[in-house]
Amino acid sequence: MKNTLIVMFFLAVASSGLMATDIFVQPGENTITAALATAEAGDKLVLVQEGVYSNDPLFVYKPITIAAYDGLATKPVVSFLYSTDTTDSIFALLERTLVFTYASMTLEGVEFTMESDFDHGLPTRMFRNRAYKDVNWKFTDCLFRDASQATMSITGVLDSFVVADGSWHYDGIDYIDNDGVIVDGDTVAQMDVQGVLDTLIIDNCVFNNFLLGGPKINHKPGHGRGVYSYIQFTNNTVSNTDHHTIQFGMRDVDEGSDNSLYGTAVIDHNTIHGVAPTTTNRNAITLKFVNSASTIMNTTITDVGNQVINIQESDAVLVDYCNWYNSGSGPVQQWTDGGHNLQVDPLFADASANDFTLLTGSPLIGAGSDGSNIGDPRWPTSVVSVDDDSRIIIDGYSLRQNYPNPFNPVTEITFALPIAGNISLRVFNMLAQEVALIASGNYPAGLHTVSFNAVELPSGIYFYTLTSDGVTITRKMILMK
């Protein structure tokens, strides 16, 4: 492996009555690997700069948090070190996996990608848990993209495998004697014993471009026990997968039919689009072994090749205030219709470009259980003016979500014009007071990107408005300093 200079600083902070440490990690090769080697239980690895943190497989043996430094304009990117070595059978069996966990892991504000392997057509998977007790995953405000297998899975232990430079990693297990993985004197994983998560929480995340499924915890024989007690999947956007997308099993398939073992899955306020639209046997949401406290609410599901929801071997699950459209079929098997579900075109701004802004007139606006919009609440509502005949005249005009968002203090805004014309792009505060003029004048037809520097504005919610030829489009952005 390459030797990489790692710059770290240590700051002691109080956490749950214990002295935890913030370990500040710079971009580079295997810098996170080195930080994990020094981390203690409860520590936080803070990725201090934008850029790429490429690593051989990461092994989490103690409860840890990996988080972006507050105020970064874009998410730091954690990627897998690409290797062309596919000759070893164990390596091929394990595929390319970015993170193995034997203890709890929290991820905050970070981007994960398997892009290098994905581009070479190699099988990849982002996360695997091998421990069979005391492991919780919590992912918030993260972006997961470009992988050729499911985002996550539960597996048993294999002895060893080859890493990027061709060397063997023994994973804390004696290769000959098949000893278990021992952490702080306690065996947490061993051969022929499948892993299990206690809880899984995924909130405010984006999953994009997965060839064999998005956030999946497998529930097939020999694939682990899934999640034991509780799953929360809320306020997320999932797009462009060609396999079962959200697929959660909540106990082992061999544990019999005792429904007292079923877990609770809460799925709420998600936008799911483009699930194997050209096939006939892939589902958007599949749940197995879940109890009657489980719910699927305020979620929109579009362009699915097969069933939007399939609930198997479970208590009846309430499905309410949801929408499905342009899909093979509606929910099937163990579900209860709450009476407020829709089957309508959501009127996205540009789903092909992963822009799921709800256009004015969308039937999802205000149709949620609490009067909110159905879908991921981070997608705003586009406001457009109408002509004298009360027809929406947005055709050909678009205003994209600023990126990054939230931002500090610089962000970029992209808009498109179908014809040349005079435009204005203005920023307003929550009191509808204009605080900035970003662009104005005559612009040619086509796509335009401008930069906005809010260094002189306080943190808060702002609205940016594009006006051209009688069309007005407004979107929301968040400045966080």
Secondary structure, DSSP 8 states (H G I E B T S, - for coil): ---------EEEEEETTEEEEEEEE-SEETHHHHHHHH--TT-EEEE-SSSEEEES-EEE-S-EEEEE-TT-SS--EEEE--------HHHHHH-EEEEEESS-EEEES-EEE-HHHHHTT--EEEEEE--SSS-EEEEES-EEEEESS-SEEE----S-EE-TTS-EE-TTS-TTT---EEETTEEEE-TT----EEEEEEES-EEEEETT-SSEE--STTS---EEEEEEEES-EEEEESS--EEEE-S-TTS-S-GGG-BEEEEES-EEEEESTT-SS--SEEEESB-TT-EEES-EEEEEEEESEEEESSS-EEEES-EEEEEEE--EESEEE-S--B-S---EEEGGGTEEEEETT-TTTT-STTSS-SS-TTS-EEB--B-TT--B--TT-EE---BSSSBSSEEEEEEEESS-EEEEEEEE-TTS-EEEEEEEEEE-SEEEEEEEE-TTS-SEEEEEEEEETTEEEEEEEEE--
